[in-house]
Amino acid sequence: MAELRGALIGCGFFAVNQMHAWRDIEGASIVAICDRDPERLRIVGDRFGVARRYTDAAELFTAETLDFVDIATTVGSHRPLVEMAAAHGVPVICQKPFAPTLGDAKAMVAACATAGVPLMVHENFRWQSPIQAVRALLDKGEIGTPFFGRISFRSGYDVFSGQPYLATGKRFIIEDLGIHILDIARFLLGDVTSLTARTTRINPAIAGEDVATMLMDHAGGATSVVDCSYATKLATEPFPETLIELDGVDGTIRLAQGYRLTVTGKSGTRVSDVSPPLLPWASRPWHNIQESVLAIQRHWVDCLVGRKEPATSGADNLKTFALVEAAYAGAASREPVQIEALLQ
């Protein structure tokens, strides 16, 4: 089978990880790149040996024959770029946050569905190998039906030095990080029916919230707490680890700092190390996220070849995006928000 031809739009901070991953994946390659900034275009093009470079996405779609496009730009450009890809019949991966609003996200999903174009959101956290290990335990029935979960990401890491735009938006931690942690909660415990949220800003130098706590009811009967912070100073910095506690009718699962996975069930307690591999191009402490980029992009290629819907399809991601919208609405009103009403 011929190798899939892809293009990357957006050559910023995180896109370098995507380019490394594409280089490692058999059956697909990036044949063209696009960015409005000629210098970023030059840096990424030279680094990864991509000769075909564009500063205009419309020109890219007109000039290239593509099997997919990977959109790694900031959120404000996502809808026009996704709709442009759909109009050209090109399957599309879109970076998160998927869209500025839930209405935009719904329109993007509808545009791709009408065009018959596959759409996947680059919701990579659930693809981290430690998270996948937790999911595998649930699938094996190790703790029976889960009734409680806590998915936690608390850190004092300076994310603003590498991505300074994060300090300027009125929305910060829920939109940028919380969306991942909320998606993990859905991945492990199922869809959510209602959400209650509280937020605050500890860092006076940023515009948005840097602490958020969310209480959720899941359709299957479980309750979960999702808590996120970039204002938590710890003796050992856990960034960028997601910590997980799950209680089931037959036992418990704990994913602790240092990728220590403890399972207690009918047969006793087992402890294992589920540290992600350090890829040749990865660097600590980012290696768990970098590994998940490779995993999700490989999943995308497998889905394109096998004509399957991606696990984090645009349609699926609407359910995660709705949790983000519910969190902001709930934090403002200090009242529970029903999720089904947002998805209608």
C-alpha positions as CSV (number, residue, x, y, z in Angstrom):
1,M,0.0,0.0,0.0
2,A,1.3,3.5,-0.9
3,E,2.5,5.7,1.9
4,L,0.0,8.2,3.1
5,R,0.9,11.8,2.2
6,G,0.3,14.4,4.9
7,A,0.8,18.1,5.5
8,L,1.4,19.9,8.8
9,I,-0.2,23.3,9.3
10,G,1.4,25.2,12.2
11,C,5.1,24.9,13.0
12,G,5.1,26.2,16.6
13,F,6.2,24.8,20.0
14,F,4.3,21.6,20.1
15,A,4.3,20.8,16.4
16,V,8.0,19.7,16.6
17,N,6.8,16.6,18.6
18,Q,4.3,15.8,15.9
19,M,7.0,16.0,13.3
20,H,9.3,13.7,15.2
21,A,6.4,11.2,15.6
22,W,5.5,11.3,11.9
23,R,9.1,10.5,11.1
24,D,8.8,7.4,13.3
25,I,5.5,6.1,11.8
26,E,5.6,3.6,9.0
27,G,3.0,4.1,6.3
28,A,2.8,7.9,6.5
29,S,5.0,11.0,6.0
30,I,4.7,14.7,6.0
31,V,5.4,16.0,2.5
32,A,4.6,19.7,3.0
33,I,4.4,22.2,5.9
34,C,2.6,25.5,6.3
35,D,3.0,28.4,8.7
36,R,2.4,32.2,8.4
37,D,5.8,32.8,10.0
38,P,8.6,32.2,7.4
39,E,11.2,31.8,10.1
40,R,9.3,29.0,11.9
41,L,8.7,27.4,8.5
42,R,12.3,27.5,7.7
43,I,13.4,26.0,11.1
44,V,11.0,23.1,10.9
45,G,11.5,22.5,7.2
46,D,15.3,22.4,7.5
47,R,15.2,20.3,10.7
48,F,12.9,17.6,9.2
49,G,14.0,17.9,5.6
50,V,10.6,19.1,4.2
51,A,11.2,21.1,1.0
52,R,7.6,22.0,0.1
53,R,6.7,25.0,2.3
54,Y,3.7,27.3,2.3
55,T,2.7,30.5,4.2
56,D,-0.9,30.2,3.0
57,A,-3.1,27.2,3.7
58,A,-5.3,27.8,0.7
59,E,-2.3,27.6,-1.5
60,L,-1.2,24.4,0.2
61,F,-4.5,22.6,-0.4
62,T,-4.6,23.8,-4.0
63,A,-1.0,22.7,-4.8
64,E,-0.7,19.4,-2.9
65,T,-2.4,16.0,-3.3
66,L,-2.9,15.0,0.4
67,D,-4.2,12.0,2.3
68,F,-4.5,13.9,5.5
69,V,-3.6,17.2,7.1
70,D,-2.4,17.7,10.7
71,I,-3.5,21.1,12.0
72,A,-1.3,22.3,14.9
73,T,-2.2,26.0,15.0
74,T,-3.8,28.0,17.8
75,V,-7.5,27.6,18.5
76,G,-8.8,30.7,16.6
77,S,-7.7,29.3,13.3
78,H,-9.1,25.8,13.7
79,R,-12.6,26.2,12.3
80,P,-11.6,27.8,9.0
81,L,-8.7,25.4,8.5
82,V,-10.9,22.3,9.3
83,E,-13.6,23.5,7.0
84,M,-11.0,24.2,4.3
85,A,-9.7,20.7,4.6
86,A,-13.3,19.3,4.4
87,A,-14.0,21.4,1.3
88,H,-10.9,19.7,-0.4
89,G,-11.9,16.3,0.8
90,V,-8.8,15.9,3.0
91,P,-9.0,13.9,6.3
92,V,-7.9,16.1,9.2
93,I,-6.3,15.9,12.6
94,C,-7.0,19.0,14.7
95,Q,-5.0,20.0,17.7
96,K,-6.8,20.8,20.9
97,P,-8.5,23.0,22.1
98,F,-10.7,21.9,19.2
99,A,-12.5,25.2,18.8
100,P,-13.2,28.5,20.5
101,T,-16.8,27.5,21.3
102,L,-18.9,24.4,21.4
103,G,-20.9,25.9,18.5
104,D,-17.8,26.1,16.4
105,A,-16.9,22.5,17.3
106,K,-20.3,21.2,16.2
107,A,-20.0,23.1,12.9
108,M,-16.6,21.6,12.3
109,V,-17.9,18.1,13.0
110,A,-20.9,18.7,10.7
111,A,-18.7,20.0,7.9
112,C,-16.5,16.9,7.9
113,A,-19.5,14.6,8.2
114,T,-21.2,16.3,5.2
115,A,-18.0,16.0,3.2
116,G,-17.4,12.4,4.3
117,V,-14.0,13.3,5.7
118,P,-12.5,11.6,8.7
119,L,-11.8,14.0,11.6
120,M,-9.8,13.3,14.7
121,V,-8.9,15.6,17.6
122,H,-5.3,15.4,18.8
123,E,-6.5,14.5,22.3
124,N,-3.3,12.6,23.2
125,F,-3.3,12.4,27.0
126,R,-5.5,9.3,27.1
127,W,-2.8,7.7,24.8
128,Q,-0.1,7.9,27.4
129,S,1.0,4.3,28.2
130,P,0.4,4.7,32.0
131,I,-3.2,5.8,31.3
132,Q,-3.7,2.9,28.8
133,A,-2.4,0.5,31.5
134,V,-5.1,1.8,33.9
135,R,-7.8,1.3,31.1
136,A,-6.5,-2.2,30.5
137,L,-7.0,-3.2,34.1
138,L,-10.6,-1.9,34.0
139,D,-11.2,-3.9,30.8
140,K,-9.9,-7.0,32.5
141,G,-12.3,-6.5,35.4
142,E,-9.5,-6.3,38.0
143,I,-11.5,-4.1,40.4
144,G,-15.0,-4.8,39.2
145,T,-17.4,-1.9,38.4
146,P,-15.8,1.4,39.4
147,F,-17.9,3.7,41.5
148,F,-15.4,6.5,42.3
149,G,-12.5,8.2,40.5
150,R,-10.1,11.0,41.1
151,I,-8.0,12.2,38.1
152,S,-5.5,14.8,39.3
153,F,-2.9,17.1,37.7
154,R,-1.3,19.4,40.2
155,S,2.0,21.2,39.5
156,G,4.0,24.3,39.9
157,Y,5.8,23.9,36.5
158,D,6.4,27.1,34.5
159,V,4.4,26.3,31.3
160,F,4.4,30.0,30.3
161,S,8.1,30.2,29.3
162,G,7.6,27.9,26.4
163,Q,4.1,28.9,25.6
164,P,3.7,32.6,26.6
165,Y,0.3,33.0,25.0
166,L,-1.1,30.8,27.8
167,A,-0.7,33.7,30.2
168,T,-2.8,36.1,28.2
169,G,-6.1,34.3,27.6
170,K,-9.1,34.8,29.9
171,R,-9.5,31.0,29.9
172,F,-6.4,29.0,30.9
173,I,-6.1,25.8,32.9
174,I,-9.5,24.1,32.0
175,E,-9.2,25.0,28.3
176,D,-5.5,24.1,27.9
177,L,-4.9,21.3,30.5
178,G,-8.3,20.4,32.1
179,I,-9.7,19.3,28.7
180,H,-7.1,16.4,28.8
181,I,-7.9,15.4,32.3
182,L,-11.7,15.6,31.7
183,D,-11.2,13.4,28.6
184,I,-9.3,10.8,30.8
185,A,-12.2,10.8,33.2
186,R,-14.6,10.0,30.3
187,F,-12.1,7.4,28.9
188,L,-12.0,5.6,32.2
189,L,-15.5,6.1,33.7
190,G,-17.7,6.8,30.7
191,D,-19.8,9.8,29.7
192,V,-20.8,12.5,32.1
193,T,-24.3,13.6,32.9
194,S,-23.7,16.6,35.2
195,L,-20.7,18.7,36.3
196,T,-20.1,21.2,39.2
197,A,-16.9,23.4,39.1
198,R,-14.9,25.8,41.1
199,T,-12.0,27.9,39.8
200,T,-9.5,30.4,41.0
201,R,-6.4,32.4,39.9
202,I,-3.4,32.2,42.2
203,N,-0.8,33.7,39.9
204,P,-1.4,37.4,39.5
205,A,0.7,37.6,36.4
206,I,-1.8,35.6,34.2
207,A,-5.2,36.5,32.9
208,G,-7.0,33.2,33.3
209,E,-7.7,30.6,36.0
210,D,-4.8,28.4,37.1
211,V,-6.7,26.1,39.6
212,A,-9.9,24.2,38.9
213,T,-11.8,21.5,40.7
214,M,-14.7,19.6,39.0
215,L,-17.2,17.1,40.4
216,M,-18.9,14.9,37.9
217,D,-21.7,12.4,37.7
218,H,-21.1,9.6,35.1
219,A,-23.9,7.9,33.2
220,G,-22.8,4.5,34.6
221,G,-23.3,5.6,38.2
222,A,-19.7,6.5,39.1
223,T,-18.7,9.9,40.7
224,S,-15.4,11.5,39.8
225,V,-13.3,14.5,40.9
226,V,-11.1,16.1,38.3
227,D,-8.6,18.6,39.8
228,C,-6.0,20.7,38.0
229,S,-3.5,23.2,39.3
230,Y,-0.4,25.1,38.0
231,A,0.0,26.8,41.4
232,T,0.9,23.8,43.5
233,K,4.5,23.7,44.7
234,L,5.7,20.2,45.8
235,A,8.9,18.7,47.1
236,T,9.2,16.6,43.9
237,E,7.7,18.3,40.8
238,P,5.3,15.8,39.2
239,F,4.9,17.6,35.9
240,P,3.6,16.3,33.5
241,E,2.1,13.3,35.3
242,T,-1.6,12.6,35.7
243,L,-2.4,10.8,38.9
244,I,-5.3,8.5,39.1
245,E,-7.4,6.9,41.9
246,L,-10.2,4.5,41.1
247,D,-12.4,2.6,43.5
248,G,-14.3,-0.4,42.3
249,V,-16.7,-2.9,43.9
250,D,-13.9,-5.5,44.0
251,G,-10.8,-3.4,44.5
252,T,-8.8,-0.2,43.8
253,I,-6.3,1.2,41.3
254,R,-3.8,3.9,42.1
255,L,-1.5,5.5,39.6
256,A,0.9,7.5,41.8
257,Q,3.8,9.9,41.2
258,G,6.7,8.2,39.5
259,Y,4.4,6.0,37.4
260,R,3.9,3.6,40.2
261,L,0.7,1.5,39.5
262,T,-0.9,-0.3,42.5
263,V,-3.8,-2.7,42.0
264,T,-5.6,-4.2,45.0
265,G,-8.2,-6.8,44.3
266,K,-9.5,-10.2,45.3
267,S,-6.1,-11.8,44.8
268,G,-4.2,-9.2,46.8
269,T,-2.0,-6.3,45.8
270,R,0.3,-5.9,42.9
271,V,2.7,-3.0,42.3
272,S,4.3,-2.3,38.9
273,D,6.3,0.4,37.2
274,V,4.4,1.8,34.1
275,S,6.9,4.5,33.2
276,P,6.6,5.5,29.5
277,P,9.5,4.7,27.2
278,L,12.0,7.5,26.5
279,L,11.9,7.8,22.7
280,P,15.2,8.8,21.0
281,W,13.9,12.3,20.3
282,A,12.1,12.8,23.6
283,S,13.3,14.5,26.7
284,R,12.3,14.3,30.4
285,P,9.9,15.3,31.8
286,W,8.0,15.7,28.6
287,H,8.5,12.1,27.5
288,N,5.2,10.7,28.5
289,I,3.4,13.3,26.4
290,Q,5.8,12.9,23.5
291,E,5.2,9.1,23.6
292,S,1.4,9.7,23.5
293,V,1.8,11.9,20.4
294,L,3.4,8.9,18.6
295,A,0.6,6.6,19.8
296,I,-2.3,8.8,18.7
297,Q,-0.8,9.5,15.3
298,R,-0.2,5.8,14.8
299,H,-3.8,5.2,15.7
300,W,-4.8,7.8,13.1
301,V,-2.9,6.1,10.4
302,D,-4.4,2.7,11.4
303,C,-7.9,4.2,11.3
304,L,-7.3,5.8,7.9
305,V,-6.0,2.5,6.4
306,G,-8.6,0.4,8.1
307,R,-11.4,2.9,7.5
308,K,-12.4,3.0,11.2
309,E,-13.5,5.9,13.3
310,P,-10.8,7.2,15.6
311,A,-11.2,6.9,19.3
312,T,-10.9,10.7,19.7
313,S,-13.0,11.5,16.6
314,G,-14.5,15.0,16.3
315,A,-17.9,13.6,17.2
316,D,-16.5,11.9,20.4
317,N,-14.6,15.0,21.3
318,L,-17.8,17.1,21.4
319,K,-18.6,15.2,24.6
320,T,-15.3,16.2,26.2
321,F,-15.6,19.8,24.8
322,A,-19.0,20.0,26.4
323,L,-17.4,19.3,29.8
324,V,-15.0,22.3,29.3
325,E,-18.0,24.5,28.5
326,A,-19.9,23.1,31.5
327,A,-16.9,23.8,33.8
328,Y,-16.7,27.4,32.9
329,A,-20.5,27.9,33.1
330,G,-20.6,26.1,36.4
331,A,-17.7,28.0,37.9
332,A,-19.5,31.3,36.9
333,S,-22.9,30.2,38.2
334,R,-21.7,28.0,41.1
335,E,-24.5,25.6,40.1
336,P,-24.4,22.1,38.5
337,V,-24.6,22.0,34.7
338,Q,-26.4,19.3,32.8
339,I,-24.3,18.0,29.9
340,E,-27.0,16.6,27.7
341,A,-28.5,20.1,27.2
342,L,-25.1,21.4,25.9
343,L,-24.9,18.6,23.3
344,Q,-28.3,19.2,21.8
